[in-house]
């Protein structure tokens, strides 16, 4: 099978979307399928040339310079698709390159799949114009794009419900991004101590994600301050970068947390897995996640999770079993953390359950589901093409 992936973000940029594409690509390649990525270039980062990756000229996003906006123009796209012999196109954005992929699918009569990774209407604070109007426009763009697709992939059932609620009528399948379990072996439990100077007696509360408004890290700092009053032995570790980093550092100083919060910046995968292994608990305050892949990764190392009950996290955490889900309340969130810090028996039970539950969403299992979707669509497309092919009946000319 030859799969064309059209995405508005790809490495070296880091995000849940990029991670999803990387994981599925790896699993597909291991099953002898070919994946071709059509994504943005990042001139400032100088990404290396990779086989099967086609880069489009890009410009920085005005309010988020680390994110590149690909220019969806290519004189050679059609000939490239023919030369590659693509069987299916999978878009990972309803904008720019996603729309280019949709046009290519229509032109070449290929099935079109779209993964609804992001609640786009929750990200309009990055638009330099009217936020409420932008929210309505973005929601309409997402809905209309979904309805052009042969199949929409939703990472959670709550996202399926959301898409139906906003008027998506196209077929939808719930397939999360899985976890590569092989990454979480032979890990260093002292990694944060050795690399960031945490004290052996400190218990690290870990957050992994973009430091942007949509991740609700301001909320997390307020909750952490409440926890610290009762448990001075805790330390908060924030892994990631983003437009709010400077503000968050300033907030730490204002709250007197500067010596109890560590900002690591963006880390390579080889380091992130050790962060999980050397932390005590995973804390995740975001209310905009369609899945929350980092929650699954945390569980793979046995970390109990405290998260807000919203969209993806509500399905990634088994409340009361491998973590605690709360309402978006600082007091409830901090109380849940304190509960796990106070109760060793509860903590150990959730630790064991996290390890048991993580394999339920392995990347191998999720990839098999996705490949079956692809194959069904390719078969349907082939049948429809045969059915629509005009029958040319010979006509006898009178002598």
C-alpha positions in Angstrom: 0.0 0.0 0.0 1.3 3.5 -0.9 0.0 6.2 1.5 0.3 10.0 0.9 0.3 12.0 4.1 -0.4 15.7 3.9 0.3 17.7 7.0 0.8 21.3 8.1 3.4 20.3 10.7 6.2 17.8 10.7 9.6 17.3 12.4 11.7 19.1 13.5 8.6 20.8 14.9 7.2 18.9 17.9 3.6 18.3 18.6 1.0 15.6 19.1 0.2 15.6 15.4 3.8 15.1 14.5 4.2 12.3 17.0 1.1 10.6 15.6 2.4 10.8 12.1 5.8 9.4 13.1 4.3 6.5 15.1 1.8 5.4 12.4 4.5 5.8 9.7 6.9 3.6 11.6 4.3 0.9 12.1 3.2 1.0 8.5 6.8 0.7 7.3 7.4 -2.3 9.5 4.5 -3.9 7.6 6.0 -3.2 4.2 3.7 -0.3 3.4 5.2 2.9 1.9 4.4 6.3 3.4 5.2 9.6 1.7 5.0 12.8 3.7 4.0 16.1 2.1 4.8 18.8 4.8 6.3 22.2 5.5 9.9 23.2 5.5 11.5 24.9 8.5 14.3 27.1 7.1 15.5 28.3 10.5 15.8 24.7 11.8 17.5 23.3 8.7 15.8 19.9 8.6 17.8 17.2 6.9 16.6 15.7 3.7 14.7 12.5 4.2 13.7 9.9 1.8 9.9 10.0 1.2 9.5 13.5 2.7 8.5 16.3 0.3 8.9 19.8 1.8 7.0 22.9 0.8 8.3 26.4 1.0 7.1 27.9 4.3 6.9 31.1 6.2 6.7 31.7 10.0 3.3 32.1 11.6 2.9 35.7 12.7 2.0 35.0 16.3 3.8 31.7 16.7 7.2 32.0 14.9 8.3 28.4 15.7 5.4 27.1 13.6 5.8 27.3 9.8 3.0 28.0 7.3 3.5 25.9 4.2 2.6 27.5 0.9 0.3 25.0 -0.8 1.7 25.4 -4.3 3.5 22.8 -6.4 4.0 22.5 -10.1 5.1 18.9 -9.7 2.6 17.5 -7.3 0.4 15.8 -9.8 3.3 14.1 -11.6 4.8 13.1 -8.3 1.6 11.4 -7.1 1.4 9.5 -10.4 5.1 8.5 -10.2 4.7 7.3 -6.6 1.5 5.4 -7.4 -0.4 6.5 -4.3 -3.3 4.4 -3.3 -4.8 6.7 -0.7 -4.3 10.2 0.8 -4.4 10.9 4.5 -4.7 14.6 5.5 -3.8 15.7 9.0 -5.1 19.3 8.7 -8.2 21.0 7.2 -6.0 23.9 6.1 -3.2 24.6 3.6 -1.5 21.2 2.8 -4.6 19.3 4.0 -6.7 21.1 1.4 -4.0 20.6 -1.2 -4.1 16.9 -0.4 -7.9 16.9 -0.7 -7.7 18.5 -4.2 -5.1 15.9 -5.2 -7.3 13.1 -4.0 -10.2 14.4 -6.0 -8.1 14.9 -9.1 -6.5 11.5 -9.0 -9.7 9.7 -7.8 -8.1 8.5 -4.6 -9.8 7.9 -1.2 -9.4 10.7 1.3 -8.9 10.2 5.0 -8.7 13.0 7.6 -7.6 12.7 11.2 -9.3 15.4 13.4 -6.4 15.9 15.7 -7.2 19.2 17.1 -10.1 21.2 18.5 -9.3 24.0 16.1 -11.8 26.4 17.6 -9.9 26.3 20.9 -6.8 27.7 19.2 -8.2 31.0 17.8 -6.2 33.1 20.3 -3.3 32.7 17.9 -5.3 34.5 15.2 -4.6 38.2 14.9 -8.2 39.2 14.5 -11.7 38.8 16.1 -11.6 35.7 18.3 -15.3 34.9 18.3 -15.7 35.3 14.6 -12.6 33.3 14.0 -14.0 30.5 16.2 -17.1 30.2 14.1 -15.1 30.3 10.8 -12.6 27.7 12.0 -15.4 25.4 13.1 -17.2 25.7 9.7 -13.9 25.0 7.9 -13.4 21.9 10.0 -16.9 20.7 9.4 -16.9 21.3 5.7 -13.6 19.6 5.2 -14.7 16.5 7.1 -17.7 16.3 4.9 -15.5 16.1 1.8 -13.7 13.0 3.1 -14.3 9.4 2.6 -13.5 8.7 6.3 -12.8 10.9 9.3 -10.6 9.5 12.1 -11.3 10.8 15.6 -8.8 10.0 18.4 -11.6 9.6 21.0 -15.3 8.9 21.2 -15.9 12.3 22.8 -14.4 13.9 19.6 -16.8 11.7 17.5 -19.6 13.2 19.5 -18.3 16.7 19.0 -18.0 16.2 15.2 -21.6 15.0 15.0 -22.7 17.9 17.1 -21.1 20.5 14.8 -22.7 18.9 11.7 -20.2 16.3 10.3 -22.1 13.7 8.3 -19.1 11.8 6.8 -18.3 8.4 8.2 -16.2 8.6 11.4 -14.1 6.0 13.0 -12.5 6.2 16.5 -8.8 5.3 16.3 -6.4 6.8 18.9 -2.7 7.2 18.3 -1.0 4.4 20.0 2.0 4.1 22.3 5.3 2.6 21.2 5.8 0.4 24.2 9.4 -0.6 23.2 10.5 2.9 24.1 9.7 2.4 27.7 12.3 -0.2 28.7 15.7 0.1 30.5 14.9 3.7 31.7 16.8 5.8 34.2 14.8 6.5 37.4 17.4 9.1 38.5 17.5 11.1 35.2 15.9 14.3 36.5 18.2 14.2 39.6 21.3 13.7 37.4 20.4 16.2 34.7 18.4 18.9 36.4 19.6 18.9 40.0 16.4 17.7 41.6 17.0 16.5 45.2 16.6 12.7 45.8 13.8 13.4 48.4 11.9 15.6 45.9 8.8 14.1 44.2 8.6 15.3 40.6 5.2 16.3 39.2 5.6 16.1 35.4 3.9 18.0 32.6 4.8 17.3 29.0 3.4 19.6 26.3 3.4 22.9 24.6 3.6 25.9 26.8 0.7 27.7 25.1 -2.5 29.1 26.4 -4.6 26.1 25.3 -2.6 23.8 27.6 -3.8 25.6 30.7 -0.4 25.7 32.4 -1.3 28.9 34.3 -4.0 26.8 36.0 -1.4 24.1 36.8 1.0 26.6 38.5 -1.9 27.9 40.7 -2.7 24.3 41.7 0.9 23.5 42.3 1.2 26.4 44.7 -1.6 25.0 46.7 0.0 21.6 46.8 3.4 23.0 47.8 1.8 24.5 51.0 1.2 21.0 52.3 3.9 19.1 50.5 7.1 21.2 50.3 9.0 18.1 49.0 7.3 18.3 45.5 8.9 19.8 42.4 7.2 20.6 39.1 8.9 19.8 35.9 7.6 21.4 32.6 8.8 19.7 29.5 8.3 21.8 26.3 8.4 25.2 24.9 5.8 27.7 23.6 4.6 31.3 23.4 3.7 31.4 27.1 7.1 30.4 28.5 8.3 33.9 29.3 5.0 34.7 31.0 5.1 31.4 33.0 8.6 32.0 34.2 7.5 35.5 35.4 4.5 34.0 37.1 6.7 31.5 38.9 8.8 34.4 40.3 5.6 36.3 41.3 4.3 33.2 43.2 7.7 32.4 44.7 8.0 29.1 42.8 11.1 29.8 40.8 13.2 27.3 42.8 10.4 24.6 42.7 9.6 24.7 39.0 12.0 23.4 36.3 11.6 24.4 32.6 13.5 21.9 30.4 12.6 23.2 27.0 12.1 20.8 24.1 13.8 17.4 24.7 14.5 14.6 22.3 12.4 11.4 22.7 15.4 9.6 24.2 15.3 12.1 27.1 11.6 12.4 27.5 11.1 8.8 28.3 13.6 9.1 31.1 11.6 12.1 32.4 8.6 9.9 32.7 10.6 7.2 34.5 12.1 9.6 37.0 8.9 11.5 37.8 6.5 10.6 40.6 3.2 11.7 39.0 1.9 13.1 35.7 -0.2 16.2 35.8 -2.2 17.4 32.8 -4.5 20.4 33.0 -5.4 20.8 29.3 -9.0 21.0 28.3 -8.5 21.1 24.5 -6.9 17.6 23.9 -8.5 15.3 21.4 -6.6 12.4 22.9 -3.7 13.4 25.2 -1.0 10.9 23.9 1.4 12.0 26.7 -1.1 10.5 29.2 -0.7 7.1 27.6 3.1 7.5 27.6 3.1 8.5 31.3 1.0 5.3 32.1 3.6 3.2 30.2 6.1 4.1 32.9 3.5 3.5 35.7 2.8 7.2 36.5 -0.6 7.8 38.1 -2.2 10.7 36.3 -4.2 13.7 37.5 -6.0 15.4 34.6 -9.1 17.5 33.9 -12.1 15.6 32.7 -12.4 16.9 29.2 -12.4 15.3 25.7 -9.3 13.0 25.2 -8.1 12.8 28.8 -11.5 11.7 30.0 -11.0 8.5 27.9 -7.2 8.1 28.5 -7.5 8.0 32.3 -9.5 5.3 34.0 -10.8 7.5 36.8 -10.1 6.0 40.2 -8.1 3.2 38.6 -4.9 4.5 37.1 -5.5 8.2 37.8 -7.9 10.9 38.9 -10.1 13.1 36.7 -11.3 16.4 38.1 -13.4 19.3 37.1 -11.6 22.5 35.9 -11.2 23.7 39.4 -7.8 24.6 41.0 -8.9 23.4 44.4 -10.2 20.0 43.0 -7.1 19.5 40.9 -4.7 20.3 43.8 -6.7 18.1 46.2 -6.4 15.2 43.8 -2.6 15.6 43.7 -2.5 15.8 47.5 -4.6 12.7 47.8 -2.1 10.7 45.9 0.8 12.2 47.8 -0.9 11.3 51.1 -2.0 7.8 50.3 0.8 5.4 49.5 -1.5 2.4 49.1 -3.7 4.3 46.6 -0.6 5.5 44.7 0.9 2.0 44.4 -2.5 0.6 43.2 -2.7 3.2 40.5 0.9 2.7 39.6 0.3 -1.0 38.9 -3.0 -0.3 37.0 -1.2 2.3 34.8 1.3 -0.3 33.8 -1.5 -2.8 33.1 -3.6 -0.4 31.1 -1.0 1.2 28.9 -0.7 -1.8 26.4 -4.4 -1.5 25.6 -3.5 1.4 23.2 -0.3 0.1 21.7 0.8 1.7 18.4 0.8 -1.7 16.7 -2.9 -2.3 17.5 -3.9 1.2 16.4 -1.9 0.9 13.1 -3.7 -2.4 12.3 -7.0 -0.6 12.7 -5.9 2.2 10.5 -4.6 -0.1 7.8 -7.9 -1.9 7.7 -9.7 1.4 7.2 -7.4 2.2 4.3 -7.9 -1.2 2.7 -11.7 -1.0 2.9 -11.7 2.5 1.3 -9.3 1.4 -1.5 -11.5 -1.6 -2.2 -14.6 0.5 -2.3 -12.9 3.0 -4.5 -11.8 0.3 -7.0 -15.3 -1.1 -7.0 -16.9 2.4 -7.6 -14.4 3.0 -10.4 -15.4 -0.2 -12.2 -19.0 0.5 -11.7 -18.7 4.1 -13.1 -16.6 3.1 -16.1 -18.8 3.7 -19.2 -19.7 0.7 -21.2 -19.0 1.3 -24.9 -21.3 -0.8 -27.0 -20.3 -1.3 -30.6 -22.7 0.1 -33.1 -23.1 -1.6 -36.4 -22.9 0.7 -39.4 -25.4 0.0 -42.1 -23.8 -1.3 -45.3 
